[in-house]
Amino acid sequence: MIEALDEIAASCKRRRIRLIVDAESQKYQKAIDRVTVDLMRKFNRDGYAAIYNTYQAYLKATGANITNHLAEASKDGFTLGLKLVRGAYILSDNRALIHDTKQDTDDAYNTISQGALKQHIGEFGDTRPFPSLELFLASHNRGSLLAALRLHQERVRENKPTVNVSFGQLHGMSDEVSFSLLQETKQGAVGPGVFKCSTWGSMSECLAYLVRRAVENRDAVLRTTEEYAALKRETWRRIKTIFGGVAA
């Protein structure tokens, strides 16, 4: 298996394709972390992250885990590829390992993402130099992502140290969040990538993944009104354009 992973990682790096290893429930995650960090140690060189590990902000230990991996990156001279999600295994993971409230999880997500953008996590960026890091923020939370984007733009404009950042949402979910990020990027003339993730496989292969995404995004119904309003505005804009009006 390790030889196959090495071959895949090497091929991705040659083609400048990022390989993002997803998170799993806690009974598997320590092994996944170990293998993924070893891949980063081999392939994330010269300031480029070909391999990313996924960190779940809803776990109380995630901040410490990231700090430990930053220490490894600092010691061994590789770039840490950090994909941050909120978490999707609340129904199967040990509840004691998970933050007590959604607000605690939101706070953890924002603290980690903004700490990375400020290059200040734990002792790194304070008493120790901040290692090379690239950030991928995968979320459907508009507030968290726009705050991260604006912080990144601000630091770039002011020539303050920051990290490369990209954003991602599921294909067919929270399109208004994706469009808002793209619009903000246009206005700010600072352009992190915005990506949509598509599932691939048979229904039986994909169903468990999609169910976890539905659980993870139970508040999606609250965004339906926003997306409906955005679609309505765009429909009217196109109608006015077709019939000779001025597009808003």
N, C-alpha and C positions, 0 to 999 in steps of 0.2 A: 504493500500500500504506500509506504513512504517513497519508494522509487517512482511510483505512478504520480504521486503528488509533486515530486521534484520535477518530473517531466512536464506536467501541466504548468507548474509555476514558471519554469524556464521558458516554455513556449509563450506564455502570456507576457512575460517580461520582454521578450524579443519583439513582440507586436505592440508593446505599450498598452496592454490590456490589464486592467486592475482585477485581481482575483480576490473576491470578498467572501470570507468564510463566515457562514451564518452561525448564530448562537443556538444552543439547544438547552434542554432542561438540565438542572444542576448535576444529575447523576452522570452526565456525559461531559459537562463543560470543562472540567479541569484537564481532561485528556485533550480536548479540542484546543484549549488555550496553549498547552505545551507544544502540540504539533504545529500550530499556527505561528507561534513565536519562533520556533526553530526555522520555519520557512521564511519568516521575515529576516531572521539573522543571516540566511543565505542569500536572499534575493532583494531585500530592501536596502540597496547600497547607493552611494553617490547622491543622497538627498532625494531619492525617488521611492515611493511606496508602491510596489507591484502587488503586495499581499496586505490585506486588511483583516484584522480580527474584530468580531462584533462584541460589544459590551452592553449589558442590559442595566439601565439606570435604576430599575425598580429594585435591584438587589442591594442590600445594605453594604455589602463588601466590595461593590464595584469600584468605588473611589480608590480604595486601598489596592485593589487588583491592578488598576491602571497605573498607580504610582510604582508598583513593583515592576511592571512591564517597562515603564519609563526608565527605571534603574537599569534594567537589562539592556535597553537601547543605548543608554548613556555609556555603560561599561563596554559593550561590544561594538559600538559605532554603527548601528543600523537605524533606519527610519521606522518609527512605529506607525503602522497604518491603523487608525482608530475609527471604526464605524460605531456610532452610538445610536441605540434604540431605547425605547422605554422598557419593553419586555413583554413576552407573550405566553409565559408558562405558569401563570398565576393559579391555574386549576390543578397543576400537577407538582409544582415546586413546593418545598417546605415553606409554609406560610411565615414561619419565624425568620426566614432569610430575606423576606420582602419588606419594603418600607410599609409602615402602618397605614398611611393614607395616600391617596392620589396626589395630593399637594406635596407630600414629601418626595414622591417620585418626580413630579414636575420640578421641584427645587433642585433635586440631584441632577436631573438632566441639564438644567440651565447652568448649574454650577460647573459641571464638567465641560460642557460645550464652550461656555464663555471663558473658563479657565484655560482651555486649550488655545482659544483665539488670542488670549492675553499672554500666552506662554507662561502661565503661572499655575501649577498644580502641585500641591503639597510643598515640599522643599525645593522642587524644580522651578526655576525662575526667581527663587529667593536666595537660599544659601548655596544652591547648586545650579550650574548652567542648564537651560532647558534643552533637552535632546531634540533631534530632528523628528518631526511629527507631521503627518497629513491626516486631515479630518474629513469624515463623511457622516453627515447628520441625516439619519433616516427617521422621519417622523411625519405625522399628519397634524401636528399641533402648530397652527399658524403663528401663535404668539412666540413660541420658542424659536422657530426658524427665522422669523422676521427680525427678532431681537439679535440673533446670531449674525444674520446677514448685515444688519446695520452696524453692529460692532466691528465686523470685519472691514466694511467699507470705511468706517471712521478711522480705523488704525492704518489702513493703506493710505488714505488721504493725508494723515498726519505723520506718515513715515515712522510709525511705531511698529515694533516687531509683532508678527502674527504668523499664522500657518496657512497653507493651502486648504481650502474647504470646498466641499461639494454637498449637494442636497438630493434627497430621493424620497419619492412616495410610490405607493403601489399604483400600477396601471388601472385606471378606472375608479380610483378613490382619491378624494381631496384634490381634484384638478384645480379648484380655485386657489388652493395653497400653492401649487406648482406655478400657476399663472401669475400669482402675486409676487412670487420670488423672481420670476423672469422679468416682470414689470419693474420691480425695484432695482434689479440689476441693470436694466436699460437706463433708468434715470440716474443711477449712481456711477455709471461708466466703469464699474468694477465687476468682473464677470465670473463668479464661481459657476460651475456647471449645475444644472438641474436635471435629474434623471427620473424616469419612470421604470419601475420594476415589474416585469411580466412573469407570471408562473408558466411553467412548461412541463407537459406530461399528461398522462391520462387523468380522468376525473378522480379515480381512486388514489392516484399518486399525489394529486394536488389538494384534495379535499381537506386533509388534516391541516395543511399549511394555511389554507384560506379560512378555516374555522378559527385557527389561532389569531389570524389577522383581525377577524371580526370581533373576537374577545378583546384583543388589544385595543381596538378602536370603537369601543361601545359608545363613545360620545360622538361618533360620526353623524348621528341623526341631528345633532345640534348644528352641524355645518351644512346640512341640507338646505336650509333657508339661504345661507350665504351663496351657495352654488346656484340655487334657483335664481336669485337676484342677479348674479353675474351673467347667467345664460339669458335672462330677460333683457338686460342691458345690451348684450351683444346682438341679440335678435333684432332689437329696435335699431341699433346702429346699422346693421346690414340692410334692413328694410328701407331706412332713410337714404342709404347710399344707392340702392337699386332704383328708387323712384326720384332720384335727383336732389335729395336733401344733402345737407352737409353732415358728414359723419362727426359725431361728438368725440 
